[in-house]
Amino acid sequence: MNVVRPRPSLTRRKALVAGGAGVAAAALGGIVAADTRSARSAPSASQDAEVLAFLLGVERIESAFYAAASRSRALTGELAEYLATVREHERRHVAFLEQALGSAAPTARAFTVDVAAAVTDPRRFVRTAAALEDAVVAAHNGQAANLTPATLAKAVTIASVEARHAAWIRDIGGLPPAGSTTDVALDTDGVRAALRRAGLLS
């Protein structure tokens, strides 16, 4: 699998920055600790806070993974381009969620999972990043029914950017942009399981 390929001058990064970074900057966007099941009860302000805290934990894992990859300085070509773009998006997602939650935001925990192999080997990075982005999209989809309309309107702007991340990293790795015609929505247990399988949650 060739994970670094030459690209025309209009790269995916330029398209993403033009079409998605502005959305990401204005969008929603502890390790995963909250427990919010799919379609658990009628949406409410208190449940919004619980869901956003869960999504914040997921976004913090993303941000920590990409920060570790950036520190490794091992990725080149389009992978480095992907990393620079997506790392900034995830940093902004975390900042926005922390601001939205205010004092209710859970304290960030240190990311202690060993991802050295995944961030220094291009093929492992592609597999891990693809699994991570898929899990994040599934997390947002799984919580959509638990949010009030106003909060959902904000959350979906992050979900759409995460879906673009997933398609981009899959394309770099020569994978299809989507594994099936529909995405599976995951509850909190499903998201945790997916992150553990990807080696991103102990």
C-alpha positions as CSV (number, residue, x, y, z in Angstrom):
1,M,0.0,0.0,0.0
2,N,1.4,3.3,-1.0
3,V,0.3,5.8,1.6
4,V,2.2,8.8,0.3
5,R,1.2,9.8,-3.3
6,P,1.8,13.0,-5.3
7,R,-1.2,15.2,-5.6
8,P,-2.4,17.9,-8.0
9,S,-2.1,21.5,-6.8
10,L,-5.7,21.6,-5.4
11,T,-5.0,19.2,-2.5
12,R,-7.6,17.8,-0.1
13,R,-6.1,20.0,2.6
14,K,-7.0,23.2,0.5
15,A,-10.5,21.9,-0.1
16,L,-10.9,21.0,3.6
17,V,-9.5,24.3,4.8
18,A,-11.8,26.2,2.4
19,G,-14.9,24.2,3.0
20,G,-14.5,22.8,6.5
21,A,-12.1,24.6,8.7
22,G,-14.4,27.6,9.2
23,V,-17.1,25.2,10.2
24,A,-14.7,23.4,12.6
25,A,-13.6,26.6,14.2
26,A,-17.1,27.6,15.0
27,A,-18.4,24.1,15.8
28,L,-18.4,21.9,18.9
29,G,-14.9,21.4,18.7
30,G,-11.2,13.3,31.3
31,I,-10.9,10.6,28.7
32,V,-14.3,9.1,27.8
33,A,-16.0,9.0,31.2
34,A,-19.6,10.0,30.8
35,D,-22.2,7.3,30.2
36,T,-24.9,8.3,27.7
37,R,-26.8,5.5,26.0
38,S,-28.5,6.0,22.6
39,A,-32.0,7.4,22.8
40,R,-32.0,7.1,26.5
41,S,-34.6,9.7,27.5
42,A,-36.1,12.9,26.2
43,P,-33.5,15.5,25.4
44,S,-32.9,18.2,28.1
45,A,-30.3,20.8,29.0
46,S,-28.8,18.5,31.7
47,Q,-28.6,15.6,29.2
48,D,-27.0,17.9,26.7
49,A,-24.2,18.6,29.2
50,E,-23.8,14.9,29.8
51,V,-23.6,14.1,26.1
52,L,-21.2,17.0,25.4
53,A,-18.9,15.8,28.2
54,F,-18.8,12.4,26.6
55,L,-18.0,13.9,23.1
56,L,-15.4,16.1,24.7
57,G,-13.6,13.0,26.0
58,V,-13.6,11.5,22.5
59,E,-12.3,14.7,21.0
60,R,-9.6,14.9,23.6
61,I,-8.4,11.4,22.6
62,E,-8.3,12.5,19.0
63,S,-6.4,15.6,19.8
64,A,-3.9,13.7,22.0
65,F,-3.3,11.1,19.3
66,Y,-2.6,13.7,16.6
67,A,-0.5,15.7,19.0
68,A,1.6,12.6,19.6
69,A,1.9,12.0,15.9
70,S,3.0,15.6,15.4
71,R,5.7,15.3,18.0
72,S,7.1,12.2,16.4
73,R,7.9,14.1,13.2
74,A,7.8,10.7,11.4
75,L,5.1,11.4,8.8
76,T,5.8,12.9,5.4
77,G,4.0,13.9,2.3
78,E,0.2,13.9,2.3
79,L,0.2,12.2,5.7
80,A,2.0,15.2,7.2
81,E,-0.4,17.5,5.4
82,Y,-3.4,15.5,6.8
83,L,-1.9,15.6,10.3
84,A,-1.3,19.4,10.3
85,T,-4.8,20.1,9.2
86,V,-6.7,17.6,11.3
87,R,-4.6,18.3,14.5
88,E,-5.7,21.9,14.4
89,H,-9.3,21.0,13.8
90,E,-9.4,18.6,16.8
91,R,-7.7,21.2,19.0
92,R,-10.5,23.7,18.1
93,H,-13.2,21.0,18.7
94,V,-11.8,20.5,22.2
95,A,-11.6,24.2,22.9
96,F,-15.1,24.8,21.8
97,L,-16.6,22.0,23.8
98,E,-14.7,23.1,26.9
99,Q,-16.1,26.6,26.4
100,A,-19.6,25.3,25.8
101,L,-19.5,23.2,29.0
102,G,-17.8,25.9,31.1
103,S,-17.4,24.8,34.7
104,A,-19.2,21.5,33.9
105,A,-16.4,20.4,31.6
106,P,-14.7,17.4,33.1
107,T,-11.0,17.8,34.0
108,A,-8.7,16.6,31.2
109,R,-6.8,13.4,32.1
110,A,-3.4,12.6,30.8
111,F,-3.3,10.5,27.6
112,T,-1.2,7.6,28.8
113,V,-1.8,5.1,26.0
114,D,1.4,4.1,24.2
115,V,0.9,5.1,20.6
116,A,4.5,5.3,19.6
117,A,4.3,2.5,17.0
118,A,1.1,3.9,15.5
119,V,2.4,7.4,15.0
120,T,5.8,6.5,13.6
121,D,4.8,3.9,11.0
122,P,2.8,5.3,8.1
123,R,0.6,2.3,7.5
124,R,-0.2,1.9,11.2
125,F,-1.0,5.6,11.4
126,V,-3.5,5.3,8.5
127,R,-5.2,2.3,10.1
128,T,-5.4,3.9,13.5
129,A,-6.5,7.3,12.3
130,A,-9.2,5.7,10.1
131,A,-10.5,3.7,13.0
132,L,-10.4,6.7,15.2
133,E,-12.3,9.0,12.8
134,D,-14.9,6.3,12.1
135,A,-15.4,5.9,15.9
136,V,-15.9,9.6,16.4
137,V,-18.5,9.9,13.6
138,A,-20.3,6.9,15.2
139,A,-20.1,8.6,18.6
140,H,-21.8,11.7,17.2
141,N,-24.4,9.7,15.3
142,G,-25.1,7.6,18.4
143,Q,-25.8,10.7,20.6
144,A,-27.8,12.8,18.1
145,A,-31.2,11.6,19.5
146,N,-30.1,12.6,23.0
147,L,-29.6,16.3,22.2
148,T,-32.0,19.2,22.2
149,P,-32.4,20.8,18.7
150,A,-30.2,23.8,19.5
151,T,-27.3,21.7,20.7
152,L,-27.7,19.1,18.0
153,A,-27.4,21.9,15.4
154,K,-24.0,22.7,16.8
155,A,-22.9,19.0,17.2
156,V,-23.6,18.1,13.6
157,T,-21.2,20.7,12.3
158,I,-18.4,18.8,14.0
159,A,-19.7,15.4,12.8
160,S,-19.6,16.6,9.2
161,V,-16.0,17.7,9.6
162,E,-15.0,14.4,11.2
163,A,-16.6,12.5,8.3
164,R,-14.4,14.5,5.9
165,H,-11.4,13.5,8.0
166,A,-12.4,9.9,7.8
167,A,-12.8,10.0,4.0
168,W,-9.4,11.8,3.6
169,I,-7.3,9.4,5.7
170,R,-9.1,6.4,4.0
171,D,-8.2,7.8,0.6
172,I,-4.6,8.3,1.5
173,G,-4.5,4.6,2.6
174,G,-6.2,3.3,-0.5
175,L,-9.3,2.4,1.4
176,P,-12.9,3.0,0.2
177,P,-14.3,6.3,1.6
178,A,-17.1,4.4,3.3
179,G,-17.3,0.8,4.3
180,S,-21.0,0.6,3.7
181,T,-24.0,2.6,2.4
182,T,-25.0,3.6,6.0
183,D,-23.0,4.3,9.2
184,V,-23.6,2.5,12.4
185,A,-24.4,4.7,15.4
186,L,-22.6,3.6,18.5
187,D,-23.6,4.2,22.1
188,T,-20.9,4.9,24.7
189,D,-20.0,1.3,25.3
190,G,-19.6,0.8,21.5
191,V,-17.4,3.8,21.2
192,R,-15.2,2.7,24.0
193,A,-14.9,-0.7,22.4
194,A,-14.0,0.8,19.1
195,L,-11.3,3.0,20.7
196,R,-9.9,0.0,22.5
197,R,-9.7,-2.0,19.3
198,A,-7.8,0.9,17.8
199,G,-5.3,0.9,20.7
200,L,-6.4,4.4,21.9
201,L,-8.2,3.5,25.1
202,S,-7.0,1.2,27.9
